[in-house]
Amino acid sequence: MTTRPSIKNEQEYKSALEAIEQLLESEPGTPQGAEFEVLARLIEEYEDIHYPLKE
């Protein structure tokens, strides 16, 4: 599985969003699918910290 460092700032966040958009139709079990999963996790972690949902 591809490893990436965590997203540290807004510029990296925007780059990750652009990258994941290109991978939206990736098949699970492929290198692109693995990259999608990693990016999704990193984006989610960044959003949880910087854009928390209010209840």
Secondary structure, DSSP 8 states (H G I E B T S, - for coil): --------SHHHHHHHHHHHHHTTT--TTSHHHHHHHHHHHHHHHHHHHHS----
